[in-house]
Amino acid sequence: SEISMDQSSVIFYENSEGEWEELETLHGGKNSIWADYETMPKDLSYAAVAIEDKRFYKHNGVDWVRTAKAVSLMFTGKDIQGGSTLTQQLIKITTQDDDHSIERKITEILRAIEMEKNYYTKPEILEAYLNNLPLTGDIVGVGAGAQYYFGKDVRDLSIAEAAVIASITQNPSKYTPYPRPENIR
């Protein structure tokens, strides 16, 4: 009962030269490995911004153009998607507030403005978003994603691998590399 299941364990093996090498890391609880923003390839953050929030560096937490489009879609009865900024998505992920109400959306907007105005820089928001990003199954964040999908540290991702991880959020069942590798091209 005193063992925390949220800890990671590293399994080592002795190779043929008698040296110990890391074989695998087992993660308890959610499969997550925190990666500092400075160690992430710039291509990863570029891909996330390009896919999720292309005006990320120009707004104050809310992209009013996208919000207006989402509101107009709501009133026309069409499918609403793409109205949230990275900051708003980070708030939704961390609060786990999944309510589809107007009140939640307004609260999220106010929190996003407050977060960017008084608490966090754009790189800090992007770091937190990329580390809390739900990918598939229990894989959370780009650190765990890099290990799970490509068997490497996030800092070693190629441009293509960074794009794959960033794209998973758009449609996890479609863009997850294992079951449908043809879709990630």
N, C-alpha and C positions, 0 to 999 in steps of 0.2 A: 504493500500500500504506500510505501515511501518512495517508490520509483516513479519518476515523472515520465509519462509516455510522450511528452512533447520534446524530448531530447533526441539528438541524433547519435547513432553508433556507427563507427567506422570499422570495417572488417579488413584486416591485413592478411597477406599470405607471404610465405617465404619462397622466393623465386629460386631457380636452379643455381644461381651464384651465391645463395645463402643470404640475400638481402631481402628486407621486408618491404613490400609494396602494398599500396592501397588497392583493394579489390572492389569494394562497394561501400557506399554510405547508405544506411537505413535510417529513415526519418520517421519519428513517432508523430502521432496526431496528424495534422495536416502536413503534407509534403511541401515544405517551404525552406528556402535558403536565402537569407538576406544578402543582397548585393548593394554595395555602396555606389552611388551615382557616378563617382569618379572612376570606378573600375568597369562600368558598363561601356560597351562600344557606343560611340556617338550614333552609329547607324541604327542601333536599337531604339534610342530615344527619338531619332528622326522618323523611324518607321511608325512608332506609336503615335506621335503627333500627326503625321501624315494620314494615318488611318482613322484615328479617333477624334482629332480636334485640330484641324489645320491652322486655326487662328489662336492657338493656345498662348503664344507669346504676345498677342495683341489685345487680349481681353482681360478683364478684372475678375475672372472666375465664372462669368456668364457670357456666352456668345449670344447676344440679343438677336442677331439675324437668324441663327438656328432655332432659338427659342420661339421667335415669331412664326417661323415655318412650322414648327411642331404644334403650336397653338392653332394655326390655320388648318392643319391636317386634322386636329381633334374636332374642330367644328364642321368639317366636311365629312366626317365619319371614316376617313382613311386611316390606315395603319400609321401610328406615330412611332418614329424612330429617329435617332440621331440628334436629339435636341440637347443632350447633356455634354458638358465639357469634361475634360479629364479631371478637373477639380471636383465637379459634381459627381462624377463616377467614383472618385476616391471616397467622397463622403458617403455615397450609397453603399460601397463595399465595406467600409469600416463600421458604419452604423448598422448594417444589415437590415435597413429599413426598405422593405420591398413593396410597401403599400402603393397602389396605383391611384393615389388621390391627388387632387389639385393642392390640397393643404401640404402634403409631403413635398411636392415639387416646389412650392413657394418657400417652404422651410429650407430645402436643399439650396435654392438660389441664394437666399439670405446667408446661409452658412458659407457658401462658396465665396461670396463677396467678402465676408468677414475674414475668412481664412486667408485669402490673398492680400487683403488690405493690412491685416494686423499680425499675422502669425508666420506665414511660410513664403519662401521664395519659389519661383517657378521650378528650379532644379530640385528643391526639397519636395515639392508636390509630385513632380515626375518620378522621383526616387520612390516615394511612398506608393504611388499608383502602380509602378512596375513591380514592386515587391509584394503587393497585395492583390495583384491581378489574378482572378480565378481563371485557370486554363481549362484542363479537362480532369475529370475525376477529382482526386484530392491534390492535384498539382496546383500550387499557389505561388505566383511570382515567377519572374524571369530567371532567377537563380536555380530554382527547382526545375523549371522548364528546360533550361540549357542542359542540366544533368540528365533529365528524363529522356528528352527527345534526341539529344546529340552526344551525351556522355562526356560533356566538357564543362568547364567553368564558364560563366556568362561572359567574362572578359575575353574569351577565346572564340566567341561566335563570329562567323563570317557574315557578310552583308546579307546573303540569302537566308542563313539560319536566323538572323535577327528579324528579318521580314516575316519568316514563317511564324515565329513566336508571337510577334505583334499581330499577325493576321488571325490567329486562333480566336481572338475575342470577337471577331466579326461573325463567325459562325463555327463554334467549336466542333460540331459533328461533321462539318464539311472540310474544315482546314486542319484538323489534327493529322499529323503526318503518318501515323501508323496504319489506320484502317483505309485511308484514301490518299496515298502518296501522289497520285496523279493530279489531285486538286491543288497541291501546293506549288505547282509549276507557275 
